[in-house]
Amino acid sequence: MTRPGDETPPEADPHQGPFESLPSSVPDDDLVDTFRLPGEPARSTEAAPVHPDGPAAPSPEDHAAGQAGQDPAASAGASGPPHDGRPAGQGVSPGPTDDSDGAPAAGSGDRRTSGAGRRRDEELYAPGEEPREVDPDDAGWSLLGAQDDREDAQGETEEDPVAAERRRLRRRRRLRGIIVIGVLVLVIGSILSRVIGGLLPGDAADYPRTSGDTVTFTVNDGEGAILIGRRLEEAGIVASAEAFRQAAEMSPGKHIQPGEYDMQEQMTAEDAVESLQGAGRGAVAYVAVNRGERLQEVLDSLAAATPHDRAEFAEAVSDPQKYGLPEQATTVEGYLASGEYRLPLKDSAEDMVRALIDPTFAELEKMGVTDPDEQFRTVTIASIVEAEALPDDYPMVAGIIENRLKPDNRETDGLLQIDATVIYGLGERRLQFSSAERRDKSNEYNTYVHKGLPPGPIGAPSLKAIDAASKPKENDYYYWVTVDISTGETKFAKTYAEHQKYQDEYRAYCRENPDIC
């Protein structure tokens, strides 16, 4: 038997390549793992076919020995150095143990395999380019995680806790990305469904018939069919805003005017559209006449709220006497009572004007003023009171006007001297006027130069002003002036000297509040 150390090294195999005899201090598995492309899994350490000019492939005997779990050298009975010529214990991985199931140990593999793998890695780089070491964290990421799965498969047998933590973080990052993208898809899909569904015609909910009690619905200025439909749906008048919108688009009717409409608790979309466009039974227009508003301003409001234009209303008021006004009335100014009105849209322009005049005559008759000429005088005084005083001072100011109109008046000598009448004659809206305008006799409404009442009313009086003009409060005053516009504070005087002091207070107020005066 040959003892260890006595045997002589075997002769060099002529079939071995020049690299087989070169010692290496780098483990084969490090070479394979180091020289791989980003995203490429670790290569197997099993023997690969060898280039014809390179090292010889393992012999059938070696392969059989490997299958039996033995080192080829050991199966031949050799106890000397390994076949690559290195001393024992250097660069040679021990064979598998009996409990390894015949699989090569981690990191094992012969020189021929590692050399071929290294050459294949080097061929993937440009000439002169140094192979790059790849950071596992920069190996790439995909939504489906194919790269991570390959890395996980390679590292299933590893015990490195850092690698395990990296795999866990990659899985979490992949799952979080899938969840975020899924949520975005759902949100975008929902939005597109709503938008496309709103553009395409469909079977929108609608009531089968119109029924229920009468309800009032207000259309505000500037509202279109879409907004009106939403509000009708919220009120329960129509089953859906979409059905109303579709009915409005299909309707050949007129534009929906602002105003209040008498509708029913539940209406089909078609009936609702017809009602708001004036074809229904309860369509009305809302018109507000403010206290002191002038005739031309009222006509503008009527034209804006009703189907009739400005010219129709101008024609309707061109003949005051057809409404019962006396011959001295050249217009219906002052007879259009202030208040809120709901005028049926089917009414003519003349019917609508009459609806605004009727309350004035009703109030005059209520106060016992039935003579047409006396009615005209009362309405004229009421319009002045409305323009010059606050409601609480109406009766007092009406009494002062009567004092100035008395024949024995020596304080103003029959002149009313009221600013509101002068400004009305100028056709403007302001609080002050010039000295020249005060002396202007061409202004028929200039009560500083023309005695008695002006030619007619100067605005729309409220019913309370008509009552005050019908029943003025007796007093000894001849003058009044509002010294504070914001609060309405008014001071009364019996003489002109006293009145001048109060006028100074008013002028001081205006200097301090030029934006108000």
C-alpha positions, 0 to 999 in steps of 0.5 A, a space after each residue: 500500500 502506498 502511504 500518503 506522501 510517497 506517491 509521485 504526482 501524475 503526469 500532466 493530462 495532454 487534453 487539459 487546457 492551459 488554465 487547468 494548471 493555474 492556481 486560483 485564490 478566488 472561489 469559483 462561486 464568487 466568480 460566477 456571482 460577480 460577473 453576471 448582468 443586472 437582473 440575471 439570476 445566479 448561474 448553476 455550478 454544474 459543468 457546461 460544455 467546453 469550447 473545443 480549444 478549452 479544457 476537456 469535458 469531464 469523462 464518463 467515469 467522473 460523471 458516474 463517480 459524481 452520481 455516486 457521491 464520490 470524488 473522481 480521484 477517490 474512486 480511482 484510489 488516488 490519495 495524492 494531490 488533485 488533478 489540477 496539480 494543486 497541493 491537497 487542501 487548496 482550492 478543492 471543495 470536499 465531496 458531498 456527504 452521505 446525507 446530501 442526497 447526492 447534490 453538490 455542496 454549496 460553492 462546489 464545482 470544478 475549474 472547467 465550469 468556472 472558467 467557462 462561465 467566466 469567459 461567457 461573462 467577459 464576452 458580454 462586455 465591450 472590449 476594455 470595459 471592466 465587469 461591473 459588480 451589481 448591487 442587489 438593490 439596483 437589480 431592477 423592479 417590475 410590477 409582476 415581480 419576475 426579477 424578485 421571484 428569480 432572486 428569491 428562488 436563488 436565495 431560498 437556501 440562504 440563511 443570510 438575514 439581510 437577504 431575507 429582509 431585502 426579499 421581504 421589503 421587495 414583496 411589500 413594495 410590489 404589493 403596495 404598488 399593485 394596490 395603488 395602481 388598482 385604486 387609481 384604475 377604479 377611481 378613473 374608471 368611475 369618473 369616466 363612467 359618470 362623464 360618459 354616462 352623462 353625455 349619452 342618452 339613457 333611461 333616466 328616472 321619471 314619474 309616470 304621471 303628474 300628481 299632487 298638491 300645488 307647490 311654489 318653485 322659484 327660478 333664480 336669475 341666471 339658472 339654466 336647465 341643468 341647475 334647475 333640474 337638480 333643484 327640482 329633483 332635490 324638491 321631489 318635483 321631478 324624479 331625476 334631473 337627467 330626465 328634466 334636462 333631456 326633456 328641456 333639450 327636446 322641447 321647442 318652448 321658450 327660455 325659462 324665465 326667472 320667477 315663481 311658478 305654481 307646480 305640482 308635488 310630482 310632475 313628469 319631466 315633460 310637464 315640468 318643462 312645459 310649466 316653466 316655459 309658460 305652457 303649463 297652467 301654473 307658470 308665473 313670473 316674480 316681479 318686485 316693485 321697490 318703494 320709491 321706484 320710478 315708472 321706467 325702472 318698473 317697466 324694466 323689471 317687468 320686461 326682464 321677468 316676463 315673456 313681454 319685451 320693453 316696447 310692449 310695456 311702454 305701449 301698455 302704459 301709454 294711455 293712463 286713462 284706460 286704467 281709471 286715472 284722471 285726465 290730469 295724469 299723463 302717465 301711470 307714475 305713482 299708481 304702480 304700487 310697491 310690493 311683490 307680484 306673481 304674474 301669470 306668464 300667459 297674461 298680456 302686458 296690459 293685464 300685468 300693468 293693471 295687476 300693479 295698479 289695482 292695489 293702489 286704487 283698493 287702498 285709496 278706497 279703503 282710506 275713503 278717497 274715492 274722487 279721481 282728482 283727490 286720489 291723484 293729489 293723495 298719490 302725489 303727496 304719498 310719492 313725496 313722503 316715500 322719497 323724503 322720509 322713513 316709514 315712522 315719519 310718514 304721517 309727520 312729513 305729510 302734515 308738514 307738506 299740508 302746512 306748506 300748501 296752506 294759503 296763509 303760509 308765510 314761512 315758505 310762501 306756498 313753496 314746498 322746497 323739496 329736493 326729491 321733486 327737483 332731482 326727479 325733474 332732472 331725471 337722475 338719482 342723487 341727493 344733492 344738486 347745484 344752486 343753478 339747478 335750484 333756480 332752474 324754472 324750466 324744471 317743472 318739478 322744481 318746487 323751489 321756484 314753482 308753488 304747490 304740488 309738482 305736476 304728478 307723482 315722483 315714484 311708487 308709494 307704499 300702501 303705508 305712504 298712501 295711508 299717511 297722505 290720506 290721514 296726515 298728522 297735524 303739527 306746527 312744523 314747516 321744515 325737516 331734514 335728515 341729519 344722518 342718512 345711515 340711521 335716518 335720523 330726522 329733525 323738524 323745525 318751525 322756523 328757517 333759522 332753526 332749520 339752518 342749524 340742522 342743515 349744517 349738521 347734515 352738511 357736516 355729515 356729508 363731508 365725513 361720509 362723501 361716499 354716502 352723500 
